[in-house]
Amino acid sequence: MEEIAMRKNGKRMIIAGGVGSLMVLIFLTSCVSTSGTAMKTHQKGMSSITEEEYFTTKKPVDRAYIGCTWSKQFGPLEDPVAEEIEVKKEKSLSGIQQDFAYNLGVGLGGQTIAGPAAEIGASGGSVEKAKLSGLEIITPVSIADIAFEPGLPYITEALRLANFRIADEKSNKAGLNVGAGTAIGSVTATAGAGTQARRGTEGEGLVVAYKLHMIDPETYTKSESGQRPLELGKTVEFSKEGLFAKATLQLIEPGSGKSLPRNVIWSCQRAYAKSRDTVAAWVVELKSTDPKRKKSTIAFPAWPAIEDCQNYSGVIFSRIDPRTDKIIRQKITITLIDAEVSDAMTPKAWNARIALVDEAFNIKLVSPKDLE
């Protein structure tokens, strides 16, 4: 009897163990399922956030246009007089961001033209393909370098597919090219900018989306010094702002030591283009009482004179206040009312004005919905 009872108890133990294992398996399976659903929900939400943050390009381009203003109709608008902004490139490690950028690149008209070896490397999901594209995030080294003006959106970030290529822009077609002899993981794209595009040009990389920011008008503050006379050879002091300005006439003789500093800022694009032919220039030096700030030099062509280059307005200093996240900057405006040199290259007439403007503001993200 005891033996029979032990056998029955053994069967009960086996059955109980099996039921317990089944319950654990169901529990673990439900956990995995929940986790997968949560991940999908997260990815979907992040994807929508990405689409709400970026402005997509309407045609294939290979330039980042960091610091340029944005037009709803025309896209990036370049200012030929604007100073070049130093940028940095970082690789994106976000699968969602990679997927988003890759799909935009292919959406510009791309089609896969691949050999068997490359097809293996690009036959996975869109995320796997996106990793081959080498997504880069291009931003300014200092966002304070962008010449923000109230009411205008500016490009502050660009998504660039480094392994895409724009080549021979002579048609409306764009393609994702992976040659048969290309190593797996090396992907390029060719894209045309239309029938009126440049022929025979080539640029590495394909920019597919931009992020925009603009001045938050609720945080914008401004103080002006007012117009002051800028006499030749005399120092103008802005005591409150800690800035000194002095104007002189300087002859330019290449090779004689009489030349302008390398970092000189010309008053306009035409003056810069003809700087090698300039014999004399009106030079305005700006020095700050802050030892961390470098001296700025602004030049106006004196001979030959250029009538359209008698005014200058630009940012001479900018920084970010880490306590408020505000951009703090100084702008200078110089106007030559009457400036003329004699045949002996000496000052014949001089009448000029100078003004200083201090600004502070936060910036805010601009979404595609804001410009609809």
Beta strands, then each sheet from edge to edge (+ up, - down):
strand 1: 54-61
strand 2: 69-71
strand 3: 75-77
strand 4: 87-91
strand 5: 112-114
strand 6: 135-140
strand 7: 154-167
strand 8: 174-178
strand 9: 188-191
strand 10: 202-215
strand 11: 221-224
strand 12: 228-229
strand 13: 235-238
strand 14: 243-251
strand 15: 265-266
strand 16: 280-288
strand 17: 296-303
strand 18: 311-321
strand 19: 326-341
strand 20: 347-361
strand 21: 363-366
sheet 1: 1+ 10- 7+ 6- 4+
sheet 2: 1+ 10- 21+
sheet 3: 2+ 3-
sheet 4: 5+ 8+ 9-
sheet 5: 11+ 20- 12+
sheet 6: 11+ 20- 19+ 18-
sheet 7: 13+ 14- 16+ 17- 15-
end
